Amino acid sequence: MRYEFPEGMRPASLEERRAFYSREFDANSVLKWLSHRGNIEELKKSTVFAMILGRHSGIYLTEFEEIKNKVVIIDEYEDIEDLRDYILRYIPEGVYYDRNVYSDIEKCRECEDCYKKCMECECYLGQELAFDIDPENVKCPIHGSFKDKVEKGMGLSFCMHEFETVKNSTLKLWEKLEKSFNYLRLVFSGRGFHIHVLDDIAVKMSYEERKEIAEKTSMYFIDEWVTTGGSRLIRLPYSLNGLVSRVVLPLRIDEVPSFDPRYDERCIPEFAGGGDG
């Protein structure tokens, strides 16, 4: 797979990933982001993390060849620093957290359908509602549709025209969601944007309700599979999107119009010229 990204955005090497998670990964900010789920003791009981090693970039430690495209679950950890240790062991291209809220992860590990049919399980307490707005879903006058790019072997490639389009979609979708929900949070995913809806009423939505809202917002270039809950993982804020060498960065909605991932140092890791690099 070959990719084309905006200026300065490219896959990170294993050494660059290791350097980021060793020196720059902000565990305290991660814990603060997840504070709506409780303190670390409550997180350990209700929240699962995950990694994907090399599915899109093709860059991974060779000893993990057999699981390079699979989701590696992290459901036993003492604190966020412990999570960092797991990450440094595998050096993944992406780190995620499970939007599902569980009553007791220890019981989940004993389940025959562990993390597969969660919505039907008594341990399932709900799922954060999320909207994943990605530039590859935009039909570009130069690069064509997502299907066109896949056929050319360009897959998740995108340009600034597509990025500017999803910026506008994010602003419009946020405005629409504000009319129904109170607790919205926004994250730059490294390529596009994630809108998290954390109201209790949203977390407890049924699959049918999620499907309905996904259909009503499909014009905003969302990944409907994420909104319906079919894909429950979402990028962990402050982690590294290894496909484009950008930090997954929480933003205020009023920062979106001027946000440019090519030059905003907050999302550029040291190895790519950000910070003190």
N, C-alpha and C positions, 0 to 999 in steps of 0.2 A: 504494500500500500504506500503510495506517495501522497504527501500532503502539501497544500499551499496555504499559508497563513499570513496575516498582516505582518508588517515589519517587526523583526525582533522576536517573533513568536515561533518556537520550534520545539521538537521533542527534547526532553532533558536526558542526559546520560545517567547511568547508574551512579557514577561518582558525584554528579551534580545533585541528584536526588538525595544521596547520603549526606552531602554537605548541608543541604537545606534542612533536613530533619535533625541533623546534629546541632546546628547553630542557630537556625532561624525559626523553627516551628514553635509557635507561641502557645504552650500548654495552658497557661493561665487564661488566655483569651478564649481558647476552646471551652474551658470549664465555664467561663462567664457566658458564652453563647448558649450553652446547654443548661443554664441555670433555671430555665422555665421547667426543666424536668427534675429539678431538685439538686441536692448536694451530691458529692461523690458517692456516698453510701447508697443513696436512692438511685443514682445512675447505674451502679453496679447491678442493681436488681432489675432495672427496667429497660436498659439501653444497650443495644448491640452495635458494634462497629464492624467494618468490613474493608477489605482491600482487593483491588484487581491489579495483578502484577505486570501484565504486558499485552493485554488483549488488543489494544489499538496502536500502541507505539511499536510493538515487536521488540521492546527492550526489557530484558528481565534477567535475573540470575539464572544461569544454565541449570543449576541444581533443581530449579523449580519448573523445568520444562513441562512436566505433566499437568501442572495446575496453572500455567501462565494465563489461560483464558477464563479460569474459573473464579468465583467469588470466594475469598478466604475470610471466614467469619472469626471475629474476635469477641467472645462473650465471657471470657474470664480475665479480669484485670483488676489491679488494686487501685490504680489512679491513672491520671492522664499521662504521667511520666512512664508508667508501665506500658501504656499504649504506644508511646514513642519507641520503646524498646522492641515491641513487635514490628513496628514499621521499619526500624533499622535492621531487623533480621531479614525482612523480605524485600526491602527497597522497592515498593510498588509504584506503578504509574499513577494510581489514584487511591485516595482514602475516603471512606464514606461512613455515614451512620444510618442505622435503620430507623425510619420514621415511625414504625410501629412502637407502641408503648405496651410493655409487658408487665404483668403483675409479679412474675417471678421467673427470671431467666433460667434458674436452676431446674425448674420444672420443664421448661422448653427443651433443654438439652436431653431430657429423658423421653421426649415425645417421638413417636415413630415418624411423624410428618414434620419433624423439627424445621421451623422456618419455611414451611412450604404451604400449609393451609391454615395460616395463622388467624384469619378473620373468622374461622369457624371454631376456634379454640377458646376455652374458658380463661386462658392466660392472656388473651388479647383484650386490651383496654381501649384501643383506638389507634388512629394513625394521623400524624400531622398532615394536613392538606397542603399540597405543594404544586407549583406550576413551573415547569422547566421550559424556558423560552430559548431556543438554540438557533444560531444563524444558518445552520445547514438546511433548516426547514423552509428558508426563504428561497423563492425562485429568483435567481440572479440573472439579469440581462446578459451577463458575460459568461457565467459558469453554469447557468441552467438550474434545473431542479436537483433535489437530493438524489433522485434516481439517476439523473444524468451524470452526476459526480461519481456515484458508485460504479456506473458502467465504465467510466474513464479511469477507475482505480484511485479516485481522489477522496472517496469516503467523506470524512468529517472536515474537509477543507472549507474555508470560508474567507471572505474578503471584507473590507471595511464597509462596502455598500450594504452587504448583508447584516453586518454588525449594527450599523446605524438604523437599519430597518427594525431589528429586534429591540433596540433601545426605545424606539417610538412605540412598539407594541407593548413593551414592559410598562411604560408610562400610562398607556391607555388601559391596560389590564389592571394595573394598580388602582387607577381611578374607579374602575368598575367594581373591583372587589371591596374598596373602601365603603361602598354603599351598603354592603351586607355584613362586613366583618370589622372588628375593632383592633385585632392584634396581628398586624402584618409585619413581616421582616423581609429584607431584600439582600441577596447575595450575588456578587459577580462570580460565576462558576469557573472562570478561566477562558470560556468561549462565549457564553451567553449569560442569562440571568435566571435565578431561582427566586420565586416569591413563596415564602412560607406563611401559611395561615394557621395561627396557633390558638384561636378561640376554641373553647370547649365544644361548642356546637359543631365546629368544623372537624375537630379531632374524632368526634363520635359519629361522623357521617357513615352511612351504609355504602356498600359498593354501588348500589343503584343511584344514590344521591351523588356520589362522586362521578359516576358515568354521565349523569345529566349535566353537571356543571362543566365537565370536560367538553361535552358536545357544544354547550353554549359559549365556550371560550376558545373553540378550536381555531377561530380566525386570527388569533394572536400568536400563531406559530408555536403553540405548546406541544409538548410530547404528551399525548393523551394517556399513554400507558402509565406515566408517572402520576398524573392527577387521579386516575381511577384507582390507583394502588397496586396495579399489576407489577410495577417496579417500585419497591418500597425503599430502596437505597437512594441517598442523595449525598452529594459531595460534602465533606466535613469542612466547615469554614476554617480558614487559616492553614489548611493543608495545601499541597502543591498539585496543580493539574499538570502532570508530567508530560502530557501530549503537547502542550503549548508553552511550558515553562512560565506559568503564571500562578500567583497565589490566589486561592479562593477567598474572596474579600467581601465582608459585609459592607453595605453602603446605605446611605440615606437616599430616599427616592429623589430628593432635590439635587443629588450629585449626579444622577444619571445623564441629563442632557449634555454635560461637559466631560463626562468620563471617557477616557481614551486609554485602553489597555496597552497600547504601544509605548506610552510615555509616563503613565502614572506610576511613580516609584513605589507606592504602597503595594502594588500587586506584582512588582518585578523583583524576583529573588536576587541575591547578591551575585550569583554566578552569571546572571544575565545582565548585570550592570546596574541593578537597583541598590538601594541602601548605601552601604559603605563600599560596595563592590566596584 
